[in-house]
């Protein structure tokens, strides 16, 4: 494990609370087993969490938080070896605060619960470039005009900022160049699968909405009208699917009215051709 001082420094850099010395040392007997398991066999890591929690006196969320932050220096070194700018590293790992805050707000517990997503960041499988996150992958679904397996980027949208179209465009413009420079990947296509792309939002939010402007950047190639992914993202993950919903933002008020009138917000897939 890294020193408690280094751990505290990482927490301070990414604006998340640290943990007391007594709890920090409780992980020490288990860390050398858990860290390689987390990086190499995440299913085994998930299965052993209840046992480690019972034996250590830590919660499962505290264990995920402790293991994950202890592995941040390893990820930092991987960035350094490739010459990836410090800003990209810092921007990518600002997601630590998102995860920590989500655990506090949704589960009312200290720590991090979504170990499966943090894994992708620690393994350098996803990078934040300006507003958006990008994960390189061979194309694994049909897109007219493209062969399966060509280099593509999956787009993910961190939840911490407004989706201003100028920031979105800056991210989209910079991403292919980033992956060419640091990974020698010739990106042919960008794609996104999200509730943010569902066409119903155009009627719900209007043409001046940042979300609708985001949609317009994509060629929509698939639509799923039955998924209900939008509700937890718009109203919070503890909101009941059938309401009542919090109405403290324009997006929430408009969406609640739309749903009350029988509207549906599913998901859609969109591509940006390069």
C-alpha positions as CSV (number, residue, x, y, z in Angstrom):
1,X,0.0,0.0,0.0
2,X,1.1,3.6,-0.5
3,X,1.8,5.7,2.5
4,X,-1.1,7.3,4.3
5,X,0.5,10.7,3.5
6,X,0.4,9.9,-0.2
7,X,-3.1,8.6,0.1
8,X,-4.2,11.8,1.8
9,X,-2.5,13.8,-1.0
10,X,-4.4,12.0,-3.7
11,X,-7.7,12.6,-1.8
12,X,-6.9,16.3,-1.5
13,X,-5.9,16.6,-5.2
14,X,-9.3,15.2,-6.3
15,X,-11.3,16.9,-3.6
16,X,-12.6,13.8,-1.8
17,X,-12.5,13.0,2.0
18,X,-9.7,10.9,3.3
19,X,-10.1,8.1,5.9
20,X,-8.7,7.9,9.4
21,X,-5.4,6.1,10.1
22,X,-7.0,3.2,12.0
23,X,-9.3,2.3,9.1
24,X,-6.5,2.8,6.6
25,X,-4.3,0.2,8.3
26,X,-7.2,-2.3,8.5
27,X,-6.8,-3.0,4.8
28,X,-3.0,-3.8,5.0
29,X,-3.3,-7.5,5.6
30,X,-5.5,-7.9,2.5
31,X,-4.2,-5.4,0.0
32,X,-1.5,-7.6,-1.6
33,X,-4.2,-10.1,-2.4
34,X,-6.9,-7.6,-3.4
35,X,-5.0,-5.3,-5.7
36,X,-3.9,-7.8,-8.3
37,X,-7.2,-9.6,-8.0
38,X,-9.0,-6.3,-8.8
39,X,-6.9,-5.6,-11.8
40,X,-6.8,-9.2,-13.1
41,X,-10.1,-10.9,-12.0
42,X,-12.7,-8.3,-11.1
43,X,-15.4,-10.9,-10.7
44,X,-13.3,-12.7,-8.0
45,X,-12.7,-9.3,-6.4
46,X,-16.5,-8.7,-6.2
47,X,-17.2,-12.1,-4.8
48,X,-14.6,-11.9,-2.0
49,X,-15.6,-8.4,-0.8
50,X,-18.2,-9.5,1.8
51,X,-15.7,-11.9,3.4
52,X,-13.0,-9.2,3.5
53,X,-15.5,-6.7,4.9
54,X,-16.5,-9.1,7.7
55,X,-12.9,-9.9,8.6
56,X,-11.4,-6.4,8.4
57,X,-14.2,-4.4,10.0
58,X,-14.4,-2.2,6.9
59,X,-17.5,-1.8,4.7
60,X,-17.4,-3.1,1.1
61,X,-17.5,0.5,-0.1
62,X,-14.6,1.5,2.1
63,X,-12.6,-1.4,0.7
64,X,-13.3,-0.4,-2.9
65,X,-12.4,3.2,-2.1
66,X,-9.1,2.2,-0.4
67,X,-8.0,-0.3,-3.1
68,X,-8.9,2.1,-5.9
69,X,-7.1,5.1,-4.6
70,X,-4.1,3.0,-3.7
71,X,-3.9,2.1,-7.4
72,X,-4.1,5.7,-8.7
73,X,-0.2,6.1,-8.6
74,X,0.1,3.0,-10.8
75,X,-2.3,4.6,-13.4
76,X,-0.4,7.9,-13.1
77,X,2.9,6.1,-14.0
78,X,1.3,4.4,-17.0
79,X,0.3,7.9,-18.2
80,X,3.8,9.2,-17.6
81,X,5.4,6.4,-19.6
82,X,3.3,7.2,-22.6
83,X,3.9,11.0,-22.2
84,X,0.2,11.7,-21.7
85,X,-0.2,15.2,-20.4
86,X,-0.8,15.7,-16.7
87,X,-4.0,17.6,-17.4
88,X,-5.5,14.5,-19.1
89,X,-4.6,12.4,-16.1
90,X,-6.1,14.9,-13.7
91,X,-9.3,15.4,-15.7
92,X,-9.8,11.7,-16.1
93,X,-9.5,11.0,-12.4
94,X,-11.8,13.8,-11.3
95,X,-14.3,11.1,-11.7
96,X,-13.2,9.9,-8.2
97,X,-15.2,12.7,-6.7
98,X,-18.2,11.8,-8.8
99,X,-18.1,8.3,-7.6
100,X,-17.5,9.2,-3.9
101,X,-20.4,11.8,-4.0
102,X,-22.7,9.2,-5.7
103,X,-22.0,6.7,-2.9
104,X,-22.7,9.3,-0.2
105,X,-25.9,10.6,-1.9
106,X,-27.4,7.4,-3.1
107,X,-26.2,4.8,-0.6
108,X,-25.6,7.1,2.4
109,X,-22.3,5.5,3.0
110,X,-18.6,6.6,2.9
111,X,-16.6,5.1,0.0
112,X,-17.1,4.1,-3.6
113,X,-19.5,1.4,-4.8
114,X,-19.0,1.2,-8.6
115,X,-15.8,-0.8,-8.7
116,X,-16.5,-2.0,-12.3
117,X,-16.3,1.5,-13.7
118,X,-13.2,2.6,-11.7
119,X,-11.5,-0.5,-13.1
120,X,-11.6,1.0,-16.6
121,X,-9.9,4.2,-15.5
122,X,-7.2,2.4,-13.5
123,X,-6.4,0.1,-16.4
124,X,-6.1,3.1,-18.8
125,X,-9.0,1.9,-20.9
126,X,-10.9,5.3,-20.8
127,X,-9.7,8.9,-20.9
128,X,-11.4,12.2,-20.3
129,X,-10.5,14.8,-23.0
130,X,-12.1,18.1,-22.1
131,X,-15.9,17.5,-21.5
132,X,-16.2,13.9,-22.6
133,X,-14.7,10.5,-21.9
134,X,-13.5,8.2,-24.7
135,X,-12.8,4.4,-24.6
136,X,-11.0,2.9,-27.6
137,X,-12.5,-0.3,-28.9
138,X,-12.9,-2.3,-32.1
139,X,-16.3,-1.7,-33.7
140,X,-18.6,-4.5,-32.5
141,X,-21.9,-3.5,-34.1
142,X,-23.1,-2.8,-37.6
143,X,-22.7,0.7,-39.0
144,X,-23.4,1.2,-42.7
145,X,-20.2,1.9,-44.5
146,X,-17.9,0.5,-41.8
147,X,-16.3,-2.9,-41.4
148,X,-16.6,-4.7,-38.0
149,X,-13.4,-4.4,-36.0
150,X,-12.2,-1.0,-37.2
151,X,-10.8,1.3,-34.6
152,X,-13.6,3.4,-32.9
153,X,-14.2,5.4,-29.8
154,X,-17.1,4.9,-27.4
155,X,-18.2,8.2,-25.9
156,X,-19.2,8.5,-22.3
157,X,-20.6,11.7,-20.6
158,X,-19.4,12.4,-17.0
159,X,-22.2,13.9,-14.9
160,X,-20.3,16.7,-13.3
161,X,-20.8,19.6,-15.7
162,X,-23.3,21.2,-18.1
163,X,-23.2,19.7,-21.6
164,X,-22.2,22.9,-23.4
165,X,-22.0,22.3,-27.1
166,X,-18.7,24.2,-27.6
167,X,-17.1,21.9,-24.9
168,X,-18.5,18.8,-26.6
169,X,-17.2,19.8,-30.0
170,X,-13.7,20.5,-28.5
171,X,-13.7,17.0,-27.0
172,X,-14.8,15.4,-30.3
173,X,-12.2,17.3,-32.3
174,X,-9.3,16.4,-29.9
175,X,-10.0,12.8,-29.3
176,X,-8.9,11.1,-32.6
177,X,-5.6,13.1,-32.5
178,X,-5.0,12.1,-28.8
179,X,-5.4,8.4,-29.6
180,X,-3.2,8.7,-32.7
181,X,-0.4,10.5,-30.9
182,X,-0.3,8.4,-27.7
183,X,-1.6,5.0,-28.9
184,X,-1.0,5.0,-32.7
185,X,-4.7,4.2,-33.3
186,X,-6.3,5.4,-36.5
187,X,-9.8,6.2,-35.2
188,X,-12.5,5.8,-37.9
189,X,-15.7,6.3,-36.0
190,X,-17.1,7.8,-32.7
191,X,-20.2,6.3,-31.2
192,X,-22.4,6.8,-28.1
193,X,-25.4,4.8,-26.7
194,X,-27.3,6.8,-24.2
195,X,-30.7,8.2,-23.0
196,X,-29.2,11.6,-24.0
197,X,-29.6,10.6,-27.6
198,X,-33.3,9.5,-27.5
199,X,-35.3,11.6,-30.0
200,X,-38.2,12.2,-27.6
201,X,-36.0,14.7,-25.8
202,X,-36.2,17.1,-28.7
203,X,-40.0,17.6,-28.1
204,X,-39.5,17.5,-24.3
205,X,-36.6,20.1,-24.1
206,X,-36.7,22.2,-27.2
207,X,-34.0,23.2,-29.7
208,X,-32.1,25.5,-27.3
209,X,-31.4,22.6,-24.9
210,X,-27.7,21.5,-24.5
211,X,-28.9,17.9,-24.6
212,X,-30.7,18.5,-27.9
213,X,-27.7,20.3,-29.3
214,X,-25.6,17.3,-28.2
215,X,-27.9,14.9,-30.1
216,X,-27.5,16.9,-33.3
217,X,-23.8,16.1,-33.4
218,X,-24.7,12.4,-34.1
219,X,-26.3,10.3,-36.8
220,X,-28.8,8.2,-34.9
221,X,-28.7,4.6,-36.0
222,X,-30.7,2.8,-33.4
223,X,-33.5,3.6,-30.9
224,X,-34.8,1.6,-27.9
225,X,-38.1,3.0,-26.7
226,X,-38.5,0.6,-23.8
227,X,-35.4,1.3,-21.7
228,X,-35.9,3.5,-18.6
229,X,-32.3,4.6,-18.1
230,X,-33.1,8.3,-18.2
231,X,-35.1,8.4,-14.9
232,X,-32.2,7.7,-12.5
233,X,-29.9,10.1,-14.4
234,X,-32.4,12.9,-14.5
235,X,-34.0,12.6,-11.1
236,X,-31.4,10.7,-9.1
237,X,-30.8,7.1,-8.7
238,X,-33.0,6.8,-5.6
239,X,-36.0,8.3,-7.5
240,X,-38.9,5.8,-8.0
241,X,-39.6,4.9,-11.6
242,X,-43.2,6.0,-11.3
243,X,-42.5,9.2,-9.4
244,X,-43.1,11.5,-7.6
245,X,-40.0,13.3,-8.9
246,X,-38.0,16.2,-7.6
247,X,-38.8,19.3,-9.6
248,X,-35.8,21.6,-8.8
249,X,-34.4,22.1,-12.3
250,X,-35.9,23.0,-15.7
251,X,-34.8,19.5,-17.0
252,X,-36.6,17.8,-14.2
253,X,-39.8,19.9,-14.5
254,X,-40.0,19.4,-18.2
255,X,-39.3,15.7,-18.0
256,X,-41.8,15.1,-15.2
257,X,-44.5,16.8,-17.2
258,X,-43.6,14.9,-20.3
259,X,-43.8,11.5,-18.5
260,X,-47.0,12.5,-16.8
261,X,-48.5,13.0,-20.2
262,X,-47.6,9.5,-21.3
263,X,-44.2,10.3,-22.9
264,X,-41.4,7.7,-22.9
265,X,-37.6,8.4,-22.8
266,X,-35.7,5.4,-24.0
267,X,-32.1,5.2,-25.3
268,X,-30.5,5.6,-28.7
269,X,-27.3,4.9,-30.4
270,X,-25.5,7.5,-32.5
271,X,-22.3,7.7,-34.5
272,X,-20.0,10.4,-35.7
273,X,-18.2,9.5,-39.0
274,X,-14.6,10.6,-39.4
